[in-house]
């Protein structure tokens, strides 16, 4: 199904019932206590939906196929933890998966509902709920899945390692876990944590004083790099990444994204190795800011220690 002018994304009234009528589950104390200052991710995703088109949806599908190394998801169950705009839930459903989308932010839940009502109305193979990646009781009730997808989400919970561990029992034996976590840049990450916390504690009417200078710096830096490498500046391209996302929406998400935690690739790999996951694919951002992407397979036995290589099919560095 294509996204055409006839496909107007339908707005969902606040308080509208979800497709399977779930109740909001309680936040674990660890997140509630650490999340007094929290970025309005859902509001940012609502803006992104105004940019959504066929090309972005196709890019999202391509991203899933490439990272999971699967042509389609027919017959597979797909859990989208922190579904955000709902774009990748939509992509997974279009690839044939039976999808459950979960997000803690009510506006993000609304975004996913808007996409479902536009592309898959009354379709029982796509369910959407409001819930927390830190609520073990809630997650346990969802069962297990062939693919668990948590891209750029768990580092915003306020309890990243707890959230990462909560993903373990959700994956079927032989199933895939696809996570993306902010790269640990040491002191630079500490500076960004301060910037993000300050941004969210600043009155909304004054946040542009932080956002615009940082956004301009990021955009100019990207443009200089692109010109030096004799390639088309990304500032003029349709997408900010091979995932079909919007450049400015990504920048707002980066500056405002708080809570904020980071990890090195080796920390994530070692953590999941101890939980019997084998690394299938790593896309690393090197020493730069951004997310490292990991695809793991859940094995029945503890996997041997994985080494992070600089080239080959298991590790790819983004520019």
C-alpha positions in Angstrom: 0.0 0.0 0.0 1.5 3.3 -1.0 1.3 6.6 0.8 -0.5 8.9 -1.6 -2.5 12.2 -1.4 -5.5 10.1 -0.7 -3.9 8.7 2.4 -4.3 11.5 4.9 -3.0 10.5 8.3 -6.0 10.5 10.6 -5.7 12.4 13.9 -6.6 10.4 17.0 -8.5 12.2 19.7 -6.8 12.2 23.1 -8.3 9.4 25.2 -9.4 7.3 22.2 -9.3 3.6 23.0 -6.5 1.5 21.6 -7.1 -1.4 19.2 -6.9 -4.0 22.0 -7.9 -1.9 24.9 -4.7 -2.1 27.1 -4.3 -0.2 30.3 -1.2 1.9 31.0 1.1 -0.1 33.2 2.9 1.5 36.1 6.4 2.8 35.7 9.1 1.1 37.7 10.4 3.3 40.6 13.9 3.5 39.0 12.5 5.3 36.0 10.0 7.5 37.8 12.6 8.8 40.1 15.2 9.6 37.4 12.8 11.0 34.9 11.6 14.2 36.5 13.1 16.0 33.5 12.0 14.3 30.4 11.9 15.3 26.7 8.6 15.2 24.9 9.6 12.6 22.3 6.0 12.1 21.2 5.5 15.7 20.3 8.6 15.6 18.1 7.3 12.5 16.4 4.0 14.2 15.7 5.9 16.7 13.7 7.7 14.0 11.8 4.5 12.5 10.5 3.9 15.7 8.5 7.0 14.7 6.5 6.0 11.0 6.0 5.8 9.8 2.4 6.3 6.7 0.3 10.0 7.2 0.0 10.5 7.4 3.8 8.4 4.2 4.4 10.4 2.4 1.7 13.7 3.5 3.3 12.5 2.2 6.7 11.6 -1.2 5.1 15.0 -1.3 3.4 16.8 -0.6 6.7 15.0 -3.5 8.5 15.8 -5.9 5.6 19.4 -4.9 5.5 20.1 -5.1 9.2 18.1 -8.2 9.9 19.4 -9.8 6.6 15.9 -10.9 5.8 13.9 -10.3 2.6 10.6 -10.2 4.5 9.1 -10.8 7.9 6.2 -13.0 6.8 5.2 -15.4 9.6 7.3 -13.6 12.2 6.3 -11.7 15.3 7.8 -8.3 15.8 7.9 -6.2 19.0 8.6 -2.5 18.6 9.8 -1.2 22.0 9.5 2.6 22.1 7.7 2.8 18.7 8.0 6.6 18.5 6.4 7.7 15.2 5.3 4.2 14.4 7.3 4.2 11.2 9.2 1.0 11.8 6.1 -0.8 13.1 4.5 0.2 9.8 7.5 -1.0 7.9 7.5 -4.4 9.8 3.8 -4.9 9.2 4.2 -4.1 5.5 7.0 -6.7 5.4 4.6 -9.3 6.7 5.2 -9.4 10.5 2.6 -9.6 13.2 3.4 -6.4 15.1 3.0 -5.2 18.7 4.0 -1.5 19.2 4.7 -0.2 22.7 5.6 3.3 23.9 5.5 5.1 27.2 4.8 8.5 25.7 1.1 8.9 25.0 1.7 11.1 21.9 3.9 8.4 20.4 1.1 5.9 20.9 -1.1 8.4 19.1 1.4 8.6 16.2 1.4 4.8 15.8 -2.4 4.7 15.9 -2.6 7.3 13.2 -0.4 5.2 10.9 -2.3 2.1 11.6 -5.6 3.7 11.0 -4.2 5.1 7.7 -2.6 2.0 6.4 -4.0 -1.0 8.3 -7.4 -0.1 9.7 -9.1 -2.9 11.7 -6.1 -5.1 11.1 -5.6 -7.5 14.1 -2.0 -8.2 13.1 -0.9 -4.8 14.4 -1.6 -4.0 18.0 -0.6 -0.8 19.8 -0.2 -0.4 23.5 1.1 2.1 26.0 3.6 0.5 28.3 7.1 0.8 29.8 10.4 -0.9 28.9 11.1 -1.0 32.6 7.9 -2.8 33.7 8.9 -6.4 33.9 5.4 -7.6 34.9 3.9 -5.9 31.9 6.5 -7.2 29.5 6.3 -10.7 30.8 2.6 -10.8 29.8 3.5 -10.0 26.2 5.2 -13.4 25.6 8.1 -13.8 23.3 8.8 -12.6 19.7 10.9 -13.5 16.7 12.2 -10.0 16.4 12.5 -7.5 19.2 13.3 -4.0 18.0 14.4 -1.1 20.3 16.2 1.6 18.2 17.4 4.6 20.1 15.0 4.0 23.0 16.5 2.2 26.0 19.1 4.9 26.7 16.2 7.3 27.3 14.5 5.3 30.1 16.6 6.6 32.9 17.7 3.0 33.7 19.3 1.8 30.5 21.0 -1.4 31.8 17.8 -2.5 33.5 15.9 -1.9 30.2 18.5 -3.8 28.2 18.1 -6.8 30.5 14.4 -6.7 30.2 14.7 -7.4 26.5 16.3 -10.8 27.1 13.2 -12.9 28.0 11.2 -11.2 25.2 13.3 -12.9 22.4 12.5 -16.4 21.2 15.4 -18.9 21.0 16.9 -18.3 17.6 15.1 -14.9 17.4 16.7 -11.5 16.7 17.3 -8.6 19.0 17.9 -5.3 17.2 19.0 -2.4 19.5 20.7 0.9 19.0 22.4 2.7 21.9 24.1 6.0 22.1 27.9 5.8 21.7 30.1 6.5 24.8 32.3 9.4 23.9 33.7 9.9 27.5 33.9 13.6 28.5 31.9 14.6 25.4 29.0 12.5 26.5 29.1 14.2 29.9 28.9 17.6 28.2 26.0 16.4 26.1 24.2 15.1 29.2 24.5 18.6 30.7 23.3 20.3 27.5 20.3 18.0 27.3 19.3 18.4 30.9 19.7 22.1 30.6 17.6 22.2 27.5 14.7 20.3 29.1 14.8 22.5 32.2 14.7 25.7 30.1 11.3 27.3 29.6 9.9 26.2 26.2 9.8 29.7 24.9 13.5 30.0 25.4 14.7 26.6 24.2 15.5 27.9 20.7 18.4 29.7 22.3 20.0 26.3 22.8 18.6 24.4 19.9 19.3 26.8 17.0 23.0 27.4 17.7 23.6 23.6 18.2 21.5 22.8 15.2 23.4 25.3 13.0 26.7 23.9 14.3 25.8 20.3 13.5 24.4 21.2 10.0 27.4 23.3 9.1 29.8 20.6 10.3 28.0 18.0 8.2 28.1 20.2 5.2 31.8 21.0 5.4 32.6 17.2 5.8 30.4 16.4 2.8 32.0 19.1 0.6 35.5 18.0 1.5 34.6 14.4 0.6 33.1 15.6 -2.7 29.6 14.3 -2.0 26.2 15.8 -2.1 25.5 17.7 1.2 23.1 15.8 3.4 21.5 19.1 4.3 19.9 19.1 0.9 18.9 15.4 0.8 15.5 13.9 1.6 16.7 11.8 4.5 19.1 12.3 7.3 20.0 8.6 7.4 19.4 5.4 5.6 16.4 4.9 7.9 14.0 7.3 6.3 14.2 9.9 9.1 14.1 13.7 8.9 17.3 15.6 9.5 15.9 18.4 11.6 13.6 16.1 13.6 16.7 14.0 14.4 18.6 17.1 15.5 15.7 18.2 17.8 15.6 14.6 19.2 19.4 14.6 19.8 19.5 18.0 21.6 16.4 17.3 23.7 16.7 13.6 24.2 16.8 13.1 28.0 17.2 11.0 30.1 20.5 10.2 28.4 22.8 7.2 28.9 25.6 5.8 26.8 27.6 2.6 26.3 30.6 1.4 24.2 30.1 -1.3 21.6 32.1 -3.8 23.7 30.0 -3.1 26.8 26.8 -4.0 24.9 28.3 -7.0 23.2 29.7 -8.4 26.4 26.4 -7.7 28.3 24.4 -9.7 25.8 27.0 -12.4 25.4 26.5 -13.2 29.1 22.8 -13.6 28.3 23.4 -16.1 25.6 23.1 -13.8 22.6 25.5 -14.0 19.6 26.4 -10.9 17.7 25.2 -11.0 14.0 25.8 -7.5 12.9 27.3 -4.2 14.3 27.1 -0.8 12.7 29.4 1.5 14.7 29.7 5.2 14.6 33.3 5.0 15.7 34.3 7.8 18.0 31.6 10.1 16.8 28.3 11.0 18.4 25.3 8.9 17.4 24.0 5.4 17.9 25.8 2.1 17.5 23.4 -0.5 16.0 23.5 -4.2 17.1 21.7 -7.2 15.8 21.9 -10.3 18.0 20.6 -13.8 17.8 19.4 -15.5 21.0 21.3 -18.8 21.3 20.6 -21.7 23.6 24.2 -21.7 25.0 26.4 -18.9 26.1 28.2 -17.5 23.1 32.0 -17.2 22.9 33.4 -13.8 23.5 32.7 -11.6 20.4 35.5 -9.3 19.3 34.6 -6.0 17.7 36.3 -5.9 14.3 36.8 -2.9 12.1 35.7 -4.4 8.8 33.7 -7.2 7.4 30.1 -8.3 7.7 30.0 -8.0 11.5 31.1 -4.4 11.8 30.4 -1.4 9.6 31.3 2.2 10.4 28.9 5.0 9.6 30.2 8.3 8.4 
